[in-house]
Amino acid sequence: MAVFLRAFFVIGILSVSMVSWSADVAKLRYNTSVYADVKGVGFNHPEGVACSDKSVLVVGDTGNDRLLRYALQEETLKAETEIKIPQLTNPIRVQMNSKGDIFALDGKQRRIVRLAPEGAFKGYLAPEGQSPSTFVPRSFKIDKDDNIYILDVFSGRVLVLNPEGKFQKQINFPKEYGFFSDLAIDPKGNILLIDSIKARVFLAAKGSSTFSPLGATLKEYLSFPTSITTDNRGIIYITDENGAAIGILAQDGSFLGKQLSMGWNEGLLYYPSQTCMNEKGEVFIADRGNSRIQVFTLIK
Amino acid sequence: MNGKYMKVITKVVVLFVMICAPVFSVAQTQNKFKLKTGAAGTLCLNCHDNFKSVLKKQFVHTPVKAGQCTGCHDAHTSSHGKLLAEEPNKICSKCHATVIPKNARSIHGVVLEGNCVKCHDPHGADNKFNLISAGNALCFGCHKDMGASLAKAKFKHSPVEKGCMNCHDPHASAKSDHLLKADLIPLCLNCHKSNSPNFAKAHRNYPVATARCTSCHNPHGSNTAGIFFDNVHAPVAKGTCNQCHDAPTAAAPFRTKKTGFELCKGCHNTMMNETFGKNRIHWPLVDKAGCSNCHEPHASARKNLLMGDGKAVCGKCHSDTMAIQVRLAEKEKQEKAAAGKGEVIKGGLTHAPVQEGNCEVCHSPHSADRSLLLKGPNTVELCGTCHDWLKHTSHPMGEKTLDLRNKNLKLDCLSCHRSHGTGYRYMIPFPTEPDLCIQCHKQYRR
């Protein structure tokens, strides 16, 4: 009896600490929201957001066909420049490389535009030498070495380009999947895909040429996940568009918890879109339905 | 008597004792309770007089025929209706355990539920297998739509007319989906010989013996010759399969000439240009499968060659939205049942177009200029197409009315309602109306 009680006690302590570890691994604390450009013109359903460790933030103000550049100073976002060029409409995903170049996916034309840090048009990303030649980018990401990863939904693959935009290789989508809406590159260089329909993460380990499921389906926890990112520990953050929340997964794909919920007031989300996280643990969410960008701090 | 005979006699005696012992024991037990002759069943007919006519039917359930009412009923008490010896949905499987094969690929819903009496009379019937009706009439009792459409169909598939059981197994199938007796293609080829010249000619020499027949043909019957589904894609109707596919003599004759939307764009150019001219596209349209994510490429029972009704087509990907609808419909039903007689419950929990799968009432399925592929220039206009009272009486809304919670938002219907339902009446996102109103009218917050 004594042995049984001891075992029960130990299991109890272990379970409690596991639960609290899951809950404590990552929490989002609301900081601020940004609603407008330097002239006070409000956002219109922004879907894209890119952040850098140099405290630069670029917003894809989708409904206004423009990009907006901000500087983050002591938890305050200072509006800098508006980038509105004829070559870019409906920016739905935004990224920056280490040189500060801005890349934006035009949701209407379905092509990726490359811009200088100040916003000058540098051209379209057109990977040469890849077959088949047709590609439709749904999303893209840039890793710490400035390699570009394009989620090509038309040909069912991830295209890997070097920093100059030259085709390096492709990794085909797995055989069974629903629809991939986004991808992420974790600190180890693994590629992660988020399947919105099956609510499942797929992983291609660095150097691997195939994707396999990472963990079980997240249907129980997430409604329609459309964006994925990781922090510097490899913890995975998934934006649940219909569920208006951020799902958090361990590196092995196990579900750790959910943060935030649906609403209109600050700190709440309404059809969120792209999420970006920088080295400092600042989290920027394109809160599309609320026409704003919300800034949170990751409390580890 | 020698030892050899002695051994044989001993064996016979032992065997006799083994066989008869249980019988004697039962007899002893019966005797113990002093049961009358026929207590297991025939005695029941003394009171249950009406069952005498059942016994005269052409097909009588074996235990009934054997006078073993206690095979299914308890003579004294039971926890189940009709003094059944087991739960009604489990009792049949006590004897008929093998109705569902272990490796079943499809199981008839009623069989899965154990609702055997939907088709069988447990006592006796005038039809073989104690079926309550004969032939297809039994199936069409539940599958009413199928019965109705077949009755109207100009071209009927003869095996269906002769009986659904020609192709389907009534209980379960270990061989195929849809309770089919064999996989679809071998099943069809049982009758339709693919090596006949007529077959080859009708299929423009494409090797369709390896293709899914129901991609074009309605296996039950239709109003189109060749029992094609009623809506046929023009190139199929014209027999110009090579408009989309490689030649029948090619190494891969079914390979399409282009992939995804690029194939369809060749003919549907105007529609495609219009689609791609909008700000936001429905992404599956530009993926690997393209248009065939939602449309049948050859023929369909539905308009616009859609793969199914809205619930099926949209629900294929948006299962989260459809799951909410099922939950809300159930809640609606329960709340109505719990309401007092004559009590009117105001405000719907569900939105009719979503419940009915008419997603296209609000969303544009290919592309739109607004997010969520919403139709119309704005939400007020969109909702106003059905809810016209909005135009004359409502909370102030529109471009000039700011949402006090967020300076970038203007008030519209979706500021207070969620069109797919929330679980609260009037589809508001808060339990009560005051909870909603004080979001903006903070001065009234208690």
Boltz contact constraints between the chains, C-beta under 6 A:
constraints:
  - contact:
      token1: [A, 35]
      token2: [B, 407]
      max_distance: 6.0
  - contact:
      token1: [A, 35]
      token2: [B, 408]
      max_distance: 6.0
  - contact:
      token1: [A, 42]
      token2: [B, 408]
      max_distance: 6.0
  - contact:
      token1: [A, 43]
      token2: [B, 408]
      max_distance: 6.0
  - contact:
      token1: [A, 45]
      token2: [B, 371]
      max_distance: 6.0
  - contact:
      token1: [A, 90]
      token2: [B, 279]
      max_distance: 6.0
  - contact:
      token1: [A, 108]
      token2: [B, 279]
      max_distance: 6.0
  - contact:
      token1: [A, 136]
      token2: [B, 286]
      max_distance: 6.0
  - contact:
      token1: [A, 153]
      token2: [B, 287]
      max_distance: 6.0
  - contact:
      token1: [A, 154]
      token2: [B, 260]
      max_distance: 6.0
  - contact:
      token1: [A, 154]
      token2: [B, 286]
      max_distance: 6.0
  - contact:
      token1: [A, 156]
      token2: [B, 288]
      max_distance: 6.0
  - contact:
      token1: [A, 197]
      token2: [B, 317]
      max_distance: 6.0
  - contact:
      token1: [A, 223]
      token2: [B, 320]
      max_distance: 6.0
  - contact:
      token1: [A, 224]
      token2: [B, 320]
      max_distance: 6.0
  - contact:
      token1: [A, 242]
      token2: [B, 320]
      max_distance: 6.0
  - contact:
      token1: [A, 264]
      token2: [B, 405]
      max_distance: 6.0
  - contact:
      token1: [A, 264]
      token2: [B, 406]
      max_distance: 6.0
  - contact:
      token1: [A, 265]
      token2: [B, 405]
      max_distance: 6.0
  - contact:
      token1: [A, 290]
      token2: [B, 406]
      max_distance: 6.0
  - contact:
      token1: [A, 291]
      token2: [B, 408]
      max_distance: 6.0
